[in-house]
Amino acid sequence: MDMTAAKFIADELQATAALEVVGIRKDFESFSALRDVHLRVKPGEMLCFLGPSGCGKTTLLRIIAGLETQTSGRILQNGRDVSWLPPDKRDYGIVFQSYALFPNLTIADNVGYGLVNGKAKRADIKARVDELLTLVGLPTSGQKYPSQLSGGQQQRVALARALATRPGLLLLDEPLSALDALERIRLRGEIRRLQKQVGITTIMVTHDQEEALSMADRIVVMNHGVIEQVGTPMDIYERPATPFVADFVGKVNVLRGHALGGNLFRVGDMELQCDACDSGFEPGDPVNLYLRPEDRIAENLGPETPNRLSALVTKVEFLGGLCIAEVTADALHGQTLGLHFSLNQLHDLDIREGNRIDIALRSNRIRAFCERTANAAERSTKAAP
């Protein structure tokens, strides 16, 4: 038994999870869309499946919903095995990217559709519909039709409909991707507020990193049919477990070098101290060092500041309050860095093309991975369908 399976079985002995995914595999003839996926979802949390197209996140959501049948493995909801039950026998509400509202029904009838099918009393249906339309900010829209609402308003209606039957689980399949940028930002905040207010366990599929980082309690980063890492947004961003996660989530600089032993690494002529790196490298091992653009020090540098270097600014990209300066240093043998600076820092430090600046790379924020592993992860990403 491998360590992943053993840990998962040990976890199963703990309190019942809202949802458990146990060894899910999905094969399409010779192609494996999912390979031995294990996952536990805590009651009331919001979990985001994040990854590139073709990584398996939507397939996993559809298997949880019963819209797709797994090749092997189990799905348990609150300890109940629903692995082979049809969708209508599972306890969830779902919101699709396309809204999927009935154009010939009023907003009130759309929201109450599941309650009508469940033979609820007319007075109870009206009360629940009124409650939900108020909850999503559309208290006076019950007699309108979907065509009379904006895309964001229609998505709110779809959310209200998914919550109408008081399901134990809410599934969101790229719910914001059809909206414009400003509406996405506004609606993601509203969805998160509603999820917390209702306290419903929620799983959302997205390819948008900003959505996942801003909305999720935990993120499941997927690639090529497997889970690369599960963690809080801060964990995923600051402590990526694999080269793929480091490269996929957020912007990152990659410096090629080799290990010197302990937490020291050689990049060009520089000896870099890396306090957060695993000391399991042997001297001479080729490594890739990953550093976020903001993980630099440019003020109050002293002679003993580790990882200090002088760099030439070769390009400045103005993005408003936050700017990106591309710098190169002779000590790095031509390897460039993209660094974030606030607009105020840009002026205070006189950061402009052709100027030199002194910086230090934060020793506690550099992550090191074996170069062979990193290159394999990059090839896997590019090969993903």
FISE-990176 format. One record per residue (C-alpha): y, x, z; residue number from 1. Coordinates in nm, 3 decimals, always signed. Layout:
// residues N
         v         u         w     k
         Y         X         Z   NUM
...
//
This chain:
// residues 385
         v         u         w     k
    +0.000    +0.000    +0.000     1
    +0.340    +0.145    -0.096     2
    +0.627    +0.176    +0.153     3
    +0.827    -0.109    -0.004     4
    +0.541    -0.358    +0.034     5
    +0.461    -0.237    +0.388     6
    +0.822    -0.276    +0.500     7
    +0.841    -0.621    +0.346     8
    +0.525    -0.738    +0.523     9
    +0.669    -0.609    +0.851    10
    +0.991    -0.800    +0.785    11
    +0.791    -1.119    +0.723    12
    +0.687    -1.116    +1.086    13
    +1.048    -1.168    +1.189    14
    +1.232    -1.502    +1.201    15
    +1.191    -1.731    +0.900    16
    +1.429    -1.648    +0.616    17
    +1.613    -1.910    +0.414    18
    +1.442    -1.772    +0.104    19
    +1.173    -1.511    +0.048    20
    +1.080    -1.353    -0.283    21
    +0.742    -1.183    -0.248    22
    +0.612    -0.952    -0.520    23
    +0.757    -1.146    -0.813    24
    +0.660    -1.024    -1.156    25
    +0.747    -1.177    -1.491    26
    +0.593    -1.058    -1.817    27
    +0.688    -1.169    -2.167    28
    +0.390    -1.043    -2.369    29
    +0.428    -0.662    -2.350    30
    +0.774    -0.669    -2.188    31
    +0.813    -0.688    -1.808    32
    +1.137    -0.867    -1.718    33
    +1.069    -0.836    -1.344    34
    +0.841    -0.589    -1.167    35
    +0.724    -0.642    -0.808    36
    +1.050    -0.783    -0.670    37
    +1.073    -0.834    -0.292    38
    +1.373    -0.997    -0.126    39
    +1.470    -1.186    +0.192    40
    +1.778    -1.408    +0.203    41
    +1.929    -1.485    +0.543    42
    +2.028    -1.840    +0.640    43
    +2.390    -1.914    +0.548    44
    +2.458    -1.590    +0.361    45
    +2.598    -1.549    +0.013    46
    +2.391    -1.314    -0.199    47
    +2.492    -1.187    -0.544    48
    +2.252    -1.065    -0.810    49
    +2.451    -0.799    -0.997    50
    +2.347    -0.597    -1.300    51
    +2.389    -0.543    -1.674    52
    +2.261    -0.781    -1.939    53
    +1.883    -0.777    -1.957    54
    +1.829    -0.646    -1.602    55
    +1.632    -0.957    -1.493    56
    +1.887    -1.125    -1.263    57
    +1.898    -1.458    -1.449    58
    +1.519    -1.461    -1.490    59
    +1.483    -1.417    -1.113    60
    +1.726    -1.701    -1.044    61
    +1.538    -1.930    -1.285    62
    +1.208    -1.847    -1.115    63
    +1.360    -1.934    -0.776    64
    +1.477    -2.263    -0.928    65
    +1.139    -2.339    -1.087    66
    +1.293    -2.334    -1.435    67
    +1.079    -2.031    -1.521    68
    +0.724    -1.957    -1.408    69
    +0.646    -1.617    -1.260    70
    +0.346    -1.416    -1.379    71
    +0.261    -1.334    -1.018    72
    +0.417    -1.344    -0.673    73
    +0.544    -1.611    -0.435    74
    +0.866    -1.796    -0.352    75
    +0.909    -1.931    +0.002    76
    +1.199    -2.147    +0.119    77
    +1.234    -2.177    +0.497    78
    +0.870    -2.071    +0.524    79
    +0.749    -2.334    +0.274    80
    +0.565    -2.205    -0.031    81
    +0.738    -2.351    -0.338    82
    +0.597    -2.095    -0.583    83
    +0.443    -2.345    -0.823    84
    +0.643    -2.659    -0.748    85
    +0.855    -2.819    -1.024    86
    +1.233    -2.802    -0.989    87
    +1.270    -3.156    -0.852    88
    +1.035    -3.071    -0.564    89
    +1.244    -2.773    -0.451    90
    +1.540    -2.801    -0.217    91
    +1.840    -2.662    -0.405    92
    +2.153    -2.749    -0.599    93
    +2.253    -2.550    -0.906    94
    +2.576    -2.483    -1.095    95
    +2.554    -2.354    -1.451    96
    +2.800    -2.148    -1.653    97
    +2.850    -2.440    -1.895    98
    +2.927    -2.697    -1.616    99
    +2.665    -2.936    -1.770   100
    +2.865    -3.247    -1.679   101
    +2.787    -3.583    -1.839   102
    +3.084    -3.652    -2.070   103
    +3.028    -4.029    -2.070   104
    +3.032    -4.057    -1.689   105
    +3.336    -4.055    -1.462   106
    +3.388    -3.764    -1.224   107
    +3.271    -3.981    -0.934   108
    +2.956    -4.080    -1.121   109
    +2.888    -3.716    -1.212   110
    +2.915    -3.608    -0.848   111
    +2.702    -3.897    -0.726   112
    +2.435    -3.867    -0.996   113
    +2.174    -3.704    -0.773   114
    +2.236    -3.952    -0.495   115
    +2.186    -4.246    -0.733   116
    +1.856    -4.097    -0.850   117
    +1.760    -4.055    -0.485   118
    +1.813    -4.430    -0.425   119
    +2.093    -4.377    -0.171   120
    +2.296    -4.678    -0.063   121
    +2.608    -4.753    -0.266   122
    +2.839    -4.723    +0.036   123
    +2.682    -4.388    +0.132   124
    +2.722    -4.260    -0.223   125
    +3.091    -4.353    -0.233   126
    +3.157    -4.194    +0.105   127
    +2.978    -3.872    +0.007   128
    +3.153    -3.852    -0.332   129
    +3.494    -3.907    -0.173   130
    +3.416    -3.640    +0.087   131
    +3.314    -3.384    -0.174   132
    +3.602    -3.451    -0.414   133
    +3.840    -3.395    -0.123   134
    +3.649    -3.079    -0.029   135
    +3.691    -2.931    -0.378   136
    +4.055    -3.033    -0.406   137
    +4.017    -3.326    -0.649   138
    +4.057    -3.633    -0.426   139
    +4.229    -3.846    -0.692   140
    +4.013    -3.751    -0.992   141
    +3.713    -3.976    -0.932   142
    +3.790    -4.219    -1.215   143
    +3.875    -3.953    -1.470   144
    +3.631    -3.812    -1.727   145
    +3.534    -3.445    -1.771   146
    +3.740    -3.413    -2.090   147
    +4.053    -3.494    -1.890   148
    +4.006    -3.194    -1.658   149
    +4.060    -2.822    -1.704   150
    +3.770    -2.578    -1.707   151
    +3.833    -2.478    -1.346   152
    +3.848    -2.840    -1.236   153
    +3.524    -2.918    -1.421   154
    +3.355    -2.629    -1.241   155
    +3.472    -2.773    -0.909   156
    +3.312    -3.103    -1.006   157
    +2.988    -2.923    -1.092   158
    +2.998    -2.756    -0.751   159
    +3.055    -3.089    -0.577   160
    +2.762    -3.241    -0.766   161
    +2.537    -2.953    -0.661   162
    +2.630    -3.009    -0.295   163
    +2.600    -3.389    -0.303   164
    +2.238    -3.413    -0.185   165
    +2.296    -3.160    +0.097   166
    +2.049    -2.903    -0.042   167
    +1.928    -2.611    +0.165   168
    +2.006    -2.362    -0.112   169
    +2.286    -2.333    -0.368   170
    +2.223    -2.143    -0.693   171
    +2.517    -2.031    -0.908   172
    +2.439    -1.904    -1.258   173
    +2.745    -1.705    -1.378   174
    +2.966    -1.999    -1.271   175
    +3.300    -1.834    -1.353   176
    +3.232    -1.649    -1.676   177
    +3.363    -1.929    -1.902   178
    +3.703    -1.933    -1.731   179
    +4.014    -1.727    -1.800   180
    +4.093    -1.430    -1.576   181
    +4.348    -1.598    -1.348   182
    +4.133    -1.909    -1.301   183
    +3.831    -1.691    -1.218   184
    +4.022    -1.512    -0.942   185
    +4.146    -1.838    -0.793   186
    +3.813    -2.020    -0.814   187
    +3.604    -1.738    -0.670   188
    +3.816    -1.756    -0.355   189
    +3.766    -2.133    -0.338   190
    +3.390    -2.106    -0.389   191
    +3.364    -1.850    -0.110   192
    +3.575    -2.068    +0.120   193
    +3.360    -2.373    +0.048   194
    +3.038    -2.176    +0.096   195
    +3.152    -2.059    +0.439   196
    +3.283    -2.403    +0.534   197
    +2.959    -2.580    +0.437   198
    +2.742    -2.293    +0.565   199
    +2.497    -2.321    +0.277   200
    +2.272    -2.031    +0.176   201
    +2.392    -1.928    -0.170   202
    +2.265    -1.704    -0.449   203
    +2.500    -1.621    -0.736   204
    +2.418    -1.436    -1.057   205
    +2.703    -1.234    -1.203   206
    +2.766    -0.930    -1.422   207
    +3.122    -0.904    -1.285   208
    +3.143    -0.632    -1.019   209
    +3.474    -0.760    -0.881   210
    +3.324    -1.105    -0.824   211
    +3.024    -0.960    -0.642   212
    +3.230    -0.721    -0.429   213
    +3.484    -0.986    -0.327   214
    +3.248    -1.280    -0.268   215
    +2.911    -1.157    -0.142   216
    +2.779    -1.092    +0.206   217
    +2.518    -0.875    +0.036   218
    +2.470    -0.756    -0.321   219
    +2.138    -0.709    -0.499   220
    +2.190    -0.450    -0.773   221
    +1.928    -0.487    -1.045   222
    +1.836    -0.269    -1.339   223
    +1.550    -0.288    -1.585   224
    +1.354    -0.550    -1.389   225
    +1.369    -0.384    -1.046   226
    +1.603    -0.390    -0.748   227
    +1.794    -0.062    -0.722   228
    +1.969    -0.139    -0.392   229
    +2.045    -0.425    -0.152   230
    +2.341    -0.394    +0.081   231
    +2.686    -0.511    +0.181   232
    +2.963    -0.461    -0.076   233
    +3.090    -0.166    +0.129   234
    +2.742    -0.008    +0.145   235
    +2.689    -0.050    -0.228   236
    +3.026    +0.101    -0.314   237
    +3.048    +0.381    -0.058   238
    +2.681    +0.471    -0.019   239
    +2.502    +0.412    -0.351   240
    +2.130    +0.473    -0.317   241
    +2.067    +0.575    -0.678   242
    +2.258    +0.731    -0.968   243
    +2.250    +0.396    -1.147   244
    +2.424    +0.216    -0.860   245
    +2.683    +0.494    -0.828   246
    +2.758    +0.477    -1.200   247
    +2.739    +0.099    -1.246   248
    +2.942    -0.024    -0.948   249
    +3.305    +0.081    -0.970   250
    +3.454    +0.386    -1.139   251
    +3.311    +0.728    -1.062   252
    +3.349    +1.095    -1.153   253
    +3.035    +1.297    -1.219   254
    +3.035    +1.675    -1.174   255
    +2.737    +1.884    -1.281   256
    +2.634    +2.174    -1.062   257
    +2.347    +2.309    -0.851   258
    +2.248    +2.315    -0.487   259
    +2.315    +2.617    -0.268   260
    +2.120    +2.488    +0.030   261
    +2.221    +2.266    +0.319   262
    +2.524    +2.060    +0.224   263
    +2.676    +2.316    -0.013   264
    +2.684    +2.288    -0.392   265
    +2.817    +2.506    -0.673   266
    +3.025    +2.345    -0.949   267
    +3.168    +2.604    -1.188   268
    +3.331    +2.866    -0.967   269
    +3.376    +2.625    -0.675   270
    +3.160    +2.594    -0.369   271
    +3.178    +2.229    -0.266   272
    +3.100    +2.104    +0.081   273
    +2.927    +1.766    +0.080   274
    +2.890    +1.628    +0.432   275
    +2.736    +1.296    +0.322   276
    +2.473    +1.448    +0.093   277
    +2.103    +1.469    +0.167   278
    +2.012    +1.824    +0.266   279
    +1.672    +1.798    +0.099   280
    +1.774    +1.994    -0.211   281
    +1.633    +2.339    -0.270   282
    +1.875    +2.620    -0.367   283
    +1.912    +2.621    -0.743   284
    +1.823    +2.253    -0.792   285
    +2.042    +2.101    -1.068   286
    +2.249    +1.814    -0.931   287
    +2.507    +1.560    -1.032   288
    +2.782    +1.503    -0.776   289
    +2.941    +1.156    -0.773   290
    +3.298    +1.103    -0.649   291
    +3.513    +0.789    -0.660   292
    +3.866    +0.828    -0.808   293
    +4.030    +0.750    -0.472   294
    +3.822    +1.006    -0.279   295
    +4.072    +1.287    -0.293   296
    +4.340    +1.426    -0.061   297
    +4.675    +1.520    -0.213   298
    +4.903    +1.542    +0.090   299
    +4.915    +1.756    +0.406   300
    +4.665    +2.007    +0.273   301
    +4.603    +2.314    +0.486   302
    +4.445    +2.651    +0.402   303
    +4.126    +2.544    +0.579   304
    +4.095    +2.208    +0.399   305
    +3.750    +2.209    +0.234   306
    +3.702    +2.152    -0.138   307
    +4.064    +2.237    -0.219   308
    +4.161    +2.322    -0.575   309
    +4.458    +2.352    -0.807   310
    +4.444    +2.119    -1.108   311
    +4.641    +2.055    -1.424   312
    +4.741    +1.694    -1.500   313
    +4.638    +1.629    -1.860   314
    +4.698    +1.253    -1.878   315
    +4.852    +0.974    -1.670   316
    +4.751    +0.612    -1.730   317
    +5.008    +0.372    -1.589   318
    +4.850    +0.052    -1.453   319
    +5.134    -0.080    -1.238   320
    +5.099    -0.020    -0.865   321
    +4.789    +0.194    -0.919   322
    +4.774    +0.477    -1.173   323
    +4.499    +0.706    -1.300   324
    +4.567    +1.076    -1.345   325
    +4.321    +1.282    -1.546   326
    +4.309    +1.639    -1.417   327
    +4.121    +1.954    -1.504   328
    +4.073    +2.277    -1.309   329
    +3.968    +2.621    -1.430   330
    +3.740    +2.643    -1.127   331
    +3.541    +2.345    -1.255   332
    +3.482    +2.510    -1.595   333
    +3.643    +2.233    -1.798   334
    +3.494    +1.935    -1.614   335
    +3.762    +1.668    -1.572   336
    +3.835    +1.423    -1.291   337
    +4.001    +1.082    -1.305   338
    +4.193    +1.026    -0.980   339
    +4.373    +0.720    -0.843   340
    +4.729    +0.747    -0.715   341
    +4.971    +0.479    -0.605   342
    +5.295    +0.451    -0.799   343
    +5.481    +0.588    -0.497   344
    +5.251    +0.891    -0.483   345
    +5.305    +0.945    -0.853   346
    +5.678    +0.987    -0.785   347
    +5.655    +1.164    -0.448   348
    +5.406    +1.426    -0.569   349
    +5.563    +1.457    -0.916   350
    +5.236    +1.379    -1.086   351
    +5.299    +1.385    -1.460   352
    +5.140    +1.532    -1.767   353
    +5.165    +1.910    -1.774   354
    +5.230    +1.953    -1.401   355
    +4.993    +2.119    -1.159   356
    +4.889    +1.958    -0.831   357
    +4.690    +2.072    -0.530   358
    +4.412    +1.835    -0.425   359
    +4.100    +1.839    -0.212   360
    +3.781    +1.644    -0.279   361
    +3.672    +1.448    +0.028   362
    +3.359    +1.618    +0.159   363
    +3.237    +1.303    +0.335   364
    +3.251    +1.090    +0.019   365
    +3.068    +1.303    -0.237   366
    +2.716    +1.183    -0.322   367
    +2.458    +1.415    -0.477   368
    +2.157    +1.321    -0.688   369
    +1.905    +1.537    -0.867   370
    +2.024    +1.584    -1.224   371
    +1.687    +1.489    -1.368   372
    +1.686    +1.161    -1.170   373
    +2.042    +1.083    -1.271   374
    +1.972    +1.147    -1.639   375
    +1.660    +0.930    -1.626   376
    +1.861    +0.647    -1.470   377
    +2.124    +0.679    -1.743   378
    +1.857    +0.663    -2.016   379
    +1.699    +0.360    -1.847   380
    +2.033    +0.181    -1.842   381
    +2.097    +0.250    -2.209   382
    +1.743    +0.139    -2.300   383
    +1.769    -0.193    -2.114   384
    +1.765    -0.484    -2.363   385
//
